[in-house]
C-alpha cells in the first residue's frame, strides 16, 4: 500500500507541481491552495480535507476517490476532471464552474453548490442529500441514480437533464434554461459587416 506523503505548506505543493510530481494519495489537508492551477495533475485518493481551493483551476485532474470534505472550492473552475467517488461532503463550491467533469458516485452531502454552473458533467449515483443548489444552472448533466433527497433547487435552472432517472429526484424541479443559440454570433457578425460596408460606401460618396 502506497504511503501517504504529507505536504506541510503551500510552497511545498507549488514545488511539487513545478516538478510535475505525482500527488496520488498525498496529504494536503488544511492547506491554503487558493488560486493555484492544477493542470493534468494525478492526485487520486489525495486528502484535501478542509483545504482552501477557492478560485483554483482544475483542468484534466485525476482526483478519483479524493477527500475534499469541508474544503473551500468557491469560484473554482473545474473541467475535464475525474472526481469519481470523491468525498465533497460539506464542501463549499459556491459559484464554481464545472464542465465535462466526472462526479459519478461522489459524496456531496450538505455541499454548497449555490450559483454553481454544471455543464456536460456526470452526477450519476452521486449522493447530494441536503446539498444547496440555490440559483445554480445545470446543462446536459447526467443524474441517473443520484440521490437528491432534501437538496435545495430554489431559483435553479436546467436544460437537457432527465430528472426522472434520479434514484431520489428533487422535491422541487429547477426551471428551464434557454436553449443555446449558436447562430446568434453569426447573425450579429453579418449585421456588423453589412453596417460597415454601408458606412464605407457612404464615406466614398461624400468624398466624390
C-alpha positions as CSV (number, residue, x, y, z in Angstrom):
1,X,0.0,0.0,0.0
2,X,1.3,3.4,-1.0
3,X,2.4,5.6,1.9
4,X,0.6,9.0,2.1
5,X,3.0,11.9,1.6
6,X,2.3,14.9,3.9
7,X,2.7,18.4,2.5
8,X,3.2,20.9,5.2
9,X,3.0,24.1,3.2
10,X,1.7,25.8,0.0
11,X,5.3,26.3,-1.1
12,X,6.0,22.5,-0.9
13,X,2.9,21.9,-3.1
14,X,4.0,24.5,-5.7
15,X,7.4,23.0,-5.8
16,X,5.9,19.5,-6.4
17,X,3.7,20.9,-9.2
18,X,6.7,22.6,-10.8
19,X,8.5,19.3,-10.8
20,X,5.4,17.5,-12.2
21,X,5.4,15.1,-9.3
22,X,2.7,12.5,-8.8
23,X,0.4,13.6,-5.9
24,X,-1.6,10.4,-5.8
25,X,-2.6,9.7,-2.2
26,X,-0.9,12.9,-0.9
27,X,-2.0,14.6,2.3
28,X,-2.7,18.3,1.5
29,X,-5.4,18.6,4.2
30,X,-6.0,22.1,5.6
31,X,-3.6,23.9,3.2
32,X,-4.2,27.3,1.6
33,X,-4.0,26.4,-2.1
34,X,-6.3,29.2,-3.2
35,X,-5.9,30.4,-6.8
36,X,-3.3,27.8,-7.9
37,X,-3.5,25.9,-11.2
38,X,-3.8,22.2,-11.2
39,X,-3.4,21.0,-14.8
40,X,-3.1,17.3,-15.6
41,X,-2.2,16.5,-12.0
42,X,-2.5,12.9,-10.7
43,X,-3.9,13.1,-7.2
44,X,-6.3,10.2,-6.9
45,X,-7.0,9.3,-3.3
46,X,-5.4,12.5,-2.1
47,X,-6.6,14.2,1.1
48,X,-7.7,17.8,0.7
49,X,-9.9,17.8,3.7
50,X,-10.6,21.4,4.8
51,X,-8.1,22.8,2.3
52,X,-8.7,26.2,0.6
53,X,-9.0,25.7,-3.2
54,X,-11.1,28.8,-3.8
55,X,-10.7,30.3,-7.3
56,X,-8.4,27.4,-8.4
57,X,-8.2,25.9,-11.8
58,X,-8.5,22.1,-12.0
59,X,-8.1,21.1,-15.6
60,X,-7.6,17.4,-16.6
61,X,-7.0,16.4,-13.0
62,X,-7.4,12.8,-11.8
63,X,-8.8,13.2,-8.2
64,X,-10.8,10.0,-8.1
65,X,-11.6,9.0,-4.6
66,X,-10.0,12.1,-3.2
67,X,-11.2,13.6,0.2
68,X,-12.3,17.2,-0.2
69,X,-14.8,17.2,2.6
70,X,-15.2,20.6,4.2
71,X,-12.9,22.1,1.5
72,X,-13.3,25.7,0.3
73,X,-13.7,25.4,-3.5
74,X,-15.8,28.5,-4.1
75,X,-15.3,30.2,-7.5
76,X,-13.1,27.4,-8.8
77,X,-13.0,26.4,-12.5
78,X,-13.2,22.6,-12.9
79,X,-13.0,21.0,-16.3
80,X,-12.3,17.6,-17.7
81,X,-11.6,16.4,-14.2
82,X,-12.2,12.9,-12.7
83,X,-13.8,13.2,-9.2
84,X,-15.3,9.7,-9.3
85,X,-16.2,8.6,-5.8
86,X,-14.6,11.7,-4.3
87,X,-15.9,13.0,-1.0
88,X,-17.0,16.6,-1.2
89,X,-19.4,16.5,1.8
90,X,-20.0,19.9,3.3
91,X,-17.5,21.5,0.8
92,X,-18.2,25.0,-0.4
93,X,-18.4,25.1,-4.3
94,X,-20.4,28.3,-4.4
95,X,-20.1,29.9,-7.8
96,X,-17.8,27.1,-9.1
97,X,-17.8,26.4,-12.9
98,X,-17.8,22.7,-13.5
99,X,-17.5,21.4,-17.1
100,X,-17.1,17.9,-18.6
101,X,-16.3,16.5,-15.2
102,X,-17.0,13.0,-13.8
103,X,-18.6,13.2,-10.3
104,X,-20.2,9.8,-10.5
105,X,-20.6,8.1,-7.2
106,X,-19.3,11.1,-5.3
107,X,-20.5,12.3,-1.9
108,X,-21.9,15.8,-2.0
109,X,-23.9,15.6,1.2
110,X,-24.6,19.1,2.5
111,X,-22.4,20.6,-0.2
112,X,-22.8,24.2,-1.1
113,X,-23.3,24.4,-4.9
114,X,-25.3,27.7,-4.8
115,X,-24.9,29.7,-8.1
116,X,-22.6,27.0,-9.5
117,X,-22.7,26.1,-13.1
118,X,-22.5,22.5,-14.3
119,X,-22.2,21.7,-18.0
120,X,-21.8,18.3,-19.6
121,X,-20.9,16.6,-16.3
122,X,-21.9,13.4,-14.6
123,X,-23.6,13.1,-11.2
124,X,-24.7,9.5,-11.8
125,X,-25.0,7.6,-8.5
126,X,-23.9,10.7,-6.6
127,X,-25.2,11.5,-3.1
128,X,-26.4,15.1,-3.0
129,X,-28.5,14.7,0.2
130,X,-29.3,18.2,1.6
131,X,-27.0,19.8,-1.0
132,X,-27.7,23.5,-1.7
133,X,-28.0,24.2,-5.4
134,X,-29.8,27.5,-5.0
135,X,-29.5,29.6,-8.1
136,X,-27.4,27.0,-9.9
137,X,-27.5,26.1,-13.6
138,X,-27.3,22.6,-15.0
139,X,-26.9,21.9,-18.7
140,X,-26.6,18.3,-20.1
141,X,-25.9,16.8,-16.7
142,X,-26.3,13.1,-16.0
143,X,-28.2,12.5,-12.7
144,X,-29.1,8.8,-13.3
145,X,-29.2,7.0,-9.9
146,X,-28.4,10.2,-8.0
147,X,-29.8,10.8,-4.5
148,X,-31.2,14.3,-4.4
149,X,-33.1,13.9,-1.1
150,X,-33.5,17.2,0.7
151,X,-31.5,19.1,-2.0
152,X,-32.5,22.8,-2.5
153,X,-33.0,23.9,-6.0
154,X,-34.6,27.3,-5.4
155,X,-34.0,29.6,-8.4
156,X,-32.0,26.9,-10.1
157,X,-32.4,26.3,-13.9
158,X,-31.6,23.3,-16.1
159,X,-31.6,22.1,-19.7
160,X,-31.0,18.6,-21.0
161,X,-31.3,17.0,-17.6
162,X,-33.6,14.0,-17.2
163,X,-34.6,14.2,-13.5
164,X,-36.8,11.1,-13.8
165,X,-33.6,9.0,-13.9
166,X,-32.5,10.1,-10.4
167,X,-32.9,7.5,-7.7
168,X,-34.4,10.1,-5.4
169,X,-35.5,13.1,-7.6
170,X,-35.6,16.6,-6.1
171,X,-38.7,17.8,-4.3
172,X,-38.7,20.9,-6.4
173,X,-37.6,20.8,-10.0
174,X,-35.4,23.6,-11.5
175,X,-36.8,25.9,-14.1
176,X,-35.7,25.7,-17.7
177,X,-32.6,27.3,-19.1
178,X,-33.0,28.9,-22.6
179,X,-31.6,26.8,-25.4
180,X,-28.2,27.9,-26.7
181,X,-28.3,29.9,-29.9
182,X,-25.1,29.1,-31.8
183,X,-26.4,31.1,-34.8
184,X,-26.7,34.4,-32.9
185,X,-23.0,35.4,-33.1
186,X,-23.1,34.7,-36.8
187,X,-26.1,36.8,-37.4
188,X,-24.7,39.7,-35.3
189,X,-21.4,39.4,-37.2
190,X,-23.1,39.6,-40.5
191,X,-25.2,42.6,-39.4
192,X,-22.0,44.3,-38.3
193,X,-20.3,43.6,-41.6
194,X,-23.3,45.0,-43.6
195,X,-23.3,48.2,-41.5
196,X,-19.5,48.5,-42.0
197,X,-19.9,48.2,-45.8
198,X,-22.7,50.7,-45.8
199,X,-20.6,53.2,-43.8
200,X,-17.7,52.8,-46.2
201,X,-19.9,53.4,-49.2
202,X,-21.4,56.5,-47.6
203,X,-17.9,57.9,-46.9
204,X,-16.9,57.2,-50.5
205,X,-19.9,59.1,-51.8
206,X,-19.1,62.0,-49.5
207,X,-15.5,62.3,-50.9
208,X,-16.7,62.1,-54.6
